[in-house]
């Protein structure tokens, strides 16, 4: 968690840093409600939109929101950090049918999004779309009210990771995804090798799934994804869904210390030998079905430290689980 910094202290520190920087430096730029995109995006003369700030900042630089406002959608083609201090709501409301943030960065680029509030207003399609880049960190964000077009999996997502090649990392932490069609979706394509962490996340009240790992049109590659210390509850269809098509990418999914309640199914797994799921230290209760296991190769492993009970339509449906230790 970030430590709150009074805005007066922040302003003094940032302003002082500007006096010691070269005149042409763009390593740190700023946006504000009173800004203008014709400005140089300095602390004293900030930009109006995140997009203009991203346009002028150095690769690997930082964009900071000075005060609370809506700063417009962003296309990110390079390494950058976009952030706001505690107490500042840096908002993005995209156009209907659009995305709040599209990331199309280079193979070595690291993108950090911290302290942002993305609202689809029940008309926009996606909050964050990670198409390419070396690494994405999403921290302390709220992503809500994004809707599907009713046809495509790449719409209706709070956060969508859809990578095609290379070796990539994503981390989503201390973040809420709510009232979307799917809260977080990893949708593999191509041959990417991906390592992902979803930690301290609330995926709640989404129309279909809270967190979805799989699907897509991958032709190879692999993924290792950890979901830990998180809540996937009150999602209309499934809390956590793992679904890999035969012949596609290989996924190892660890679910640890997760609560899944009030969903249609707490956890649903579908796949072949390409999908391996380990479940431990988790509470799965109050769902229509606790675990729906459609994994035909029995590569869903559970441990004796789970609490799976009081699910209305059954605690475990479908195939038996591979009990590496005594279940529950």
C-alpha positions as CSV (number, residue, x, y, z in Angstrom):
1,X,0.0,0.0,0.0
2,X,1.2,3.5,-0.7
3,X,1.9,6.0,2.1
4,X,-0.3,9.1,1.8
5,X,1.7,12.2,1.0
6,X,0.2,15.7,1.6
7,X,-0.3,17.5,-1.7
8,X,1.6,20.5,-0.4
9,X,4.6,18.4,0.3
10,X,4.3,16.7,-3.0
11,X,4.0,20.0,-4.9
12,X,7.1,21.4,-3.2
13,X,9.2,18.3,-3.8
14,X,8.2,18.1,-7.5
15,X,8.5,21.8,-8.1
16,X,12.0,21.8,-6.6
17,X,13.0,18.8,-8.8
18,X,12.1,20.8,-11.9
19,X,14.6,23.6,-11.1
20,X,17.5,21.1,-11.0
21,X,16.5,19.4,-14.3
22,X,17.8,20.3,-17.7
23,X,15.5,22.7,-19.6
24,X,14.6,20.0,-22.2
25,X,14.1,17.2,-19.8
26,X,10.8,15.3,-20.1
27,X,11.5,12.5,-17.6
28,X,8.6,13.7,-15.5
29,X,5.5,15.5,-16.8
30,X,2.2,16.5,-15.3
31,X,-1.5,16.8,-16.0
32,X,-4.1,18.9,-14.1
33,X,-7.7,19.9,-14.3
34,X,-6.6,23.4,-15.2
35,X,-4.0,22.3,-17.7
36,X,-3.7,22.9,-21.4
37,X,-2.3,20.5,-24.0
38,X,-0.4,23.4,-25.6
39,X,1.6,23.7,-22.3
40,X,5.0,22.0,-21.9
41,X,3.5,19.6,-19.3
42,X,5.8,20.9,-16.5
43,X,4.5,21.1,-12.9
44,X,4.0,24.9,-13.3
45,X,2.4,24.5,-16.8
46,X,0.7,21.1,-16.9
47,X,-1.0,19.3,-19.7
48,X,-4.8,18.7,-19.8
49,X,-4.8,15.0,-21.0
50,X,-2.9,11.9,-20.2
51,X,-2.4,11.3,-24.0
52,X,-0.5,14.5,-24.5
53,X,1.6,13.9,-21.4
54,X,2.5,10.4,-22.7
55,X,3.3,11.9,-26.1
56,X,5.9,14.2,-24.7
57,X,7.4,12.3,-21.8
58,X,10.7,10.4,-22.3
59,X,10.6,6.7,-22.7
60,X,10.7,5.2,-19.2
61,X,9.5,8.5,-17.7
62,X,6.6,9.3,-15.4
63,X,3.3,11.1,-15.8
64,X,1.7,12.4,-12.6
65,X,-1.8,13.8,-12.0
66,X,-1.6,16.9,-9.8
67,X,-5.3,17.1,-8.9
68,X,-8.6,15.2,-9.4
69,X,-10.1,15.3,-12.8
70,X,-10.9,13.2,-15.9
71,X,-7.8,13.0,-18.1
72,X,-9.0,11.1,-21.1
73,X,-8.2,7.7,-22.7
74,X,-4.6,6.8,-23.6
75,X,-2.7,4.8,-26.2
76,X,0.6,3.8,-24.7
77,X,3.4,2.9,-27.2
78,X,6.4,3.0,-24.9
79,X,7.7,2.4,-21.4
80,X,6.0,4.8,-19.0
81,X,4.6,5.2,-15.5
82,X,1.2,6.9,-15.1
83,X,0.4,7.7,-11.5
84,X,-1.5,9.9,-9.0
85,X,-0.8,10.5,-5.3
86,X,-3.2,9.4,-2.6
87,X,-6.1,11.8,-2.3
88,X,-6.1,12.5,-6.1
89,X,-8.6,10.7,-8.3
90,X,-7.1,10.5,-11.8
91,X,-10.1,9.4,-13.8
92,X,-10.5,8.1,-17.3
93,X,-13.9,7.8,-19.0
94,X,-13.5,6.5,-22.6
95,X,-15.8,7.1,-25.5
96,X,-18.7,4.6,-26.1
97,X,-17.3,1.5,-27.7
98,X,-13.7,2.5,-26.8
99,X,-11.0,1.5,-24.3
100,X,-9.7,3.6,-21.5
101,X,-6.0,2.5,-21.9
102,X,-4.5,0.5,-24.8
103,X,-0.9,-0.7,-24.4
104,X,1.0,-1.3,-27.6
105,X,4.5,-1.0,-26.2
106,X,7.8,-2.5,-27.4
107,X,9.3,-5.8,-26.5
108,X,11.5,-4.3,-23.8
109,X,9.1,-1.7,-22.4
110,X,7.8,-1.7,-18.9
111,X,4.4,0.0,-18.2
112,X,3.2,1.0,-14.7
113,X,-0.3,2.2,-14.0
114,X,-0.9,3.3,-10.4
115,X,-3.8,5.0,-8.6
116,X,-6.1,5.4,-11.6
117,X,-9.9,5.2,-11.7
118,X,-11.3,3.9,-15.0
119,X,-15.1,4.0,-15.6
120,X,-16.7,2.6,-18.7
121,X,-20.0,4.3,-17.9
122,X,-21.7,1.1,-19.2
123,X,-20.9,2.1,-22.8
124,X,-17.2,1.6,-23.2
125,X,-15.7,-1.8,-24.0
126,X,-12.4,-2.2,-22.0
127,X,-10.6,-0.6,-19.1
128,X,-7.0,-1.7,-19.7
129,X,-5.9,-3.7,-22.8
130,X,-2.3,-5.1,-22.7
131,X,-1.5,-6.0,-26.3
132,X,2.3,-5.9,-26.2
133,X,5.2,-4.9,-24.0
134,X,7.7,-6.6,-21.6
135,X,5.8,-6.0,-18.4
136,X,2.7,-4.4,-17.0
137,X,2.1,-3.4,-13.4
138,X,-1.4,-2.3,-12.3
139,X,-1.6,-1.1,-8.7
140,X,-4.2,0.6,-6.6
141,X,-6.6,1.1,-9.4
142,X,-10.4,0.9,-9.7
143,X,-11.8,-0.4,-13.0
144,X,-15.6,-0.6,-13.4
145,X,-18.6,-0.5,-15.7
146,X,-17.2,-1.9,-18.9
147,X,-19.6,-3.7,-21.2
148,X,-19.4,-6.4,-23.9
149,X,-20.6,-6.0,-27.5
150,X,-22.3,-9.4,-27.1
151,X,-20.0,-11.1,-29.6
152,X,-16.3,-10.7,-28.9
153,X,-14.3,-11.9,-25.9
154,X,-12.1,-8.9,-26.3
155,X,-14.9,-6.6,-25.2
156,X,-16.4,-6.1,-21.7
157,X,-13.2,-6.5,-19.7
158,X,-12.0,-4.5,-16.8
159,X,-8.4,-5.6,-17.6
160,X,-7.6,-7.7,-20.7
161,X,-4.2,-9.3,-21.3
162,X,-3.9,-10.5,-24.9
163,X,-0.3,-11.1,-25.9
164,X,1.0,-12.8,-29.0
165,X,4.8,-13.3,-28.8
166,X,7.9,-12.9,-26.6
167,X,8.3,-13.3,-22.9
168,X,5.9,-11.1,-20.9
169,X,5.0,-10.3,-17.3
170,X,1.9,-8.9,-15.7
171,X,1.1,-8.0,-12.1
172,X,-2.2,-6.8,-10.9
173,X,-2.3,-5.8,-7.2
174,X,-4.5,-3.9,-4.7
175,X,-7.1,-3.3,-7.4
176,X,-10.8,-3.6,-7.7
177,X,-12.6,-4.8,-10.9
178,X,-16.3,-4.5,-10.6
179,X,-19.5,-4.3,-12.6
180,X,-17.8,-5.3,-15.8
181,X,-18.7,-8.2,-18.1
182,X,-15.4,-9.9,-17.1
183,X,-13.3,-8.4,-14.4
184,X,-9.8,-9.7,-15.5
185,X,-9.2,-11.8,-18.5
186,X,-6.0,-13.4,-19.7
187,X,-6.7,-14.3,-23.3
188,X,-3.6,-15.9,-24.8
189,X,-2.9,-15.6,-28.5
190,X,0.1,-16.7,-30.6
191,X,3.1,-18.1,-28.8
192,X,3.7,-15.8,-25.9
193,X,5.4,-17.0,-22.7
194,X,3.7,-15.2,-19.8
195,X,4.1,-15.1,-16.1
196,X,1.3,-13.4,-14.2
197,X,0.4,-12.4,-10.6
198,X,-3.1,-11.3,-9.5
199,X,-2.9,-10.4,-5.8
200,X,-5.0,-8.5,-3.3
201,X,-7.7,-8.0,-6.0
202,X,-11.5,-7.7,-5.6
203,X,-13.3,-9.1,-8.6
204,X,-16.9,-8.5,-7.7
205,X,-20.4,-8.1,-9.3
206,X,-19.2,-8.8,-12.8
207,X,-21.9,-9.9,-15.3
208,X,-20.0,-13.1,-16.4
209,X,-16.7,-13.9,-14.7
210,X,-14.7,-12.3,-12.0
211,X,-11.3,-13.7,-13.3
212,X,-10.9,-15.7,-16.5
213,X,-7.7,-17.4,-17.5
214,X,-7.7,-19.0,-20.9
215,X,-9.6,-19.3,-24.1
216,X,-8.2,-17.4,-27.0
217,X,-6.5,-18.6,-30.2
218,X,-3.0,-19.4,-28.9
219,X,-0.9,-21.8,-31.0
220,X,1.8,-22.4,-28.4
221,X,3.7,-20.8,-25.6
222,X,2.9,-21.1,-22.0
223,X,1.7,-19.2,-18.9
224,X,2.2,-19.5,-15.2
225,X,-0.4,-17.4,-13.3
226,X,-0.9,-17.0,-9.5
227,X,-4.1,-15.7,-8.0
228,X,-3.6,-15.1,-4.3
229,X,-5.1,-13.2,-1.3
230,X,-8.0,-12.1,-3.4
231,X,-11.8,-12.2,-3.6
232,X,-14.0,-13.3,-6.5
233,X,-17.5,-12.9,-5.3
234,X,-21.0,-12.1,-6.5
235,X,-20.2,-12.6,-10.1
236,X,-23.2,-13.7,-12.1
237,X,-21.6,-16.7,-13.8
238,X,-18.2,-17.8,-12.4
239,X,-15.8,-16.4,-9.8
240,X,-12.6,-17.9,-11.3
241,X,-12.7,-19.6,-14.7
242,X,-9.8,-21.6,-16.2
243,X,-10.4,-22.7,-19.8
244,X,-7.8,-23.7,-22.3
245,X,-8.6,-25.1,-25.7
246,X,-6.8,-28.3,-26.8
247,X,-3.6,-27.7,-28.7
248,X,-3.2,-24.2,-27.4
249,X,-0.9,-22.7,-24.8
250,X,0.0,-24.6,-21.6
251,X,-1.1,-23.0,-18.4
252,X,-0.2,-23.6,-14.8
253,X,-2.6,-21.8,-12.5
254,X,-2.1,-21.5,-8.7
255,X,-5.1,-20.3,-6.6
256,X,-4.0,-19.6,-3.1
257,X,-5.9,-18.0,-0.2
258,X,-8.9,-16.9,-2.3
259,X,-12.5,-16.4,-1.3
260,X,-15.1,-17.3,-3.9
261,X,-18.7,-16.8,-2.8
262,X,-22.1,-15.8,-4.2
263,X,-21.2,-16.8,-7.8
264,X,-22.9,-19.1,-10.2
265,X,-19.8,-21.4,-9.8
266,X,-17.0,-20.5,-7.4
267,X,-14.3,-22.1,-9.6
268,X,-14.8,-23.7,-13.0
269,X,-12.0,-25.5,-14.8
270,X,-12.2,-26.8,-18.4
271,X,-9.4,-28.2,-20.5
272,X,-7.0,-31.0,-21.3
273,X,-3.4,-31.8,-20.3
274,X,-2.6,-28.1,-21.2
275,X,-4.4,-26.9,-18.1
276,X,-2.9,-27.5,-14.6
277,X,-4.6,-26.0,-11.6
278,X,-3.5,-26.1,-7.9
279,X,-6.0,-24.9,-5.2
280,X,-5.0,-24.3,-1.6
281,X,-6.0,-22.3,1.5
282,X,-9.2,-21.1,0.0
283,X,-12.8,-20.6,1.0
284,X,-15.5,-21.6,-1.5
285,X,-19.0,-21.2,-0.2
286,X,-22.4,-19.8,-0.9
287,X,-22.2,-20.4,-4.7
288,X,-24.7,-22.2,-6.8
289,X,-21.9,-24.7,-7.4
290,X,-18.6,-24.7,-5.4
291,X,-16.3,-26.3,-8.0
292,X,-17.3,-27.3,-11.6
293,X,-14.5,-29.5,-12.8
294,X,-14.7,-30.2,-16.5
295,X,-11.0,-30.9,-16.8
296,X,-10.9,-34.2,-18.7
297,X,-7.3,-35.1,-17.8
298,X,-7.7,-34.8,-14.0
299,X,-5.0,-32.1,-13.6
300,X,-6.9,-30.1,-11.0
301,X,-5.1,-30.6,-7.8
302,X,-6.5,-29.7,-4.3
303,X,-5.1,-29.8,-0.8
304,X,-6.4,-30.5,2.6
305,X,-6.5,-26.9,3.8
306,X,-9.5,-25.7,1.7
307,X,-13.0,-25.0,3.1
308,X,-15.5,-26.0,0.4
309,X,-19.0,-26.3,1.8
310,X,-22.5,-24.9,1.8
311,X,-22.8,-24.4,-1.9
312,X,-26.4,-24.7,-3.0
313,X,-26.1,-27.0,-6.0
314,X,-23.2,-29.1,-4.8
315,X,-19.7,-28.5,-3.6
316,X,-18.0,-30.4,-6.4
317,X,-19.6,-31.2,-9.8
318,X,-18.2,-32.9,-12.8
319,X,-15.0,-34.9,-12.8
320,X,-13.3,-36.0,-9.5
321,X,-10.4,-33.8,-8.4
322,X,-6.9,-35.1,-8.2
323,X,-6.4,-35.2,-4.4
324,X,-2.7,-34.8,-3.9
325,X,-3.5,-34.7,-0.2
326,X,-6.6,-35.5,1.7
327,X,-9.3,-33.2,0.3
328,X,-10.4,-30.5,2.7
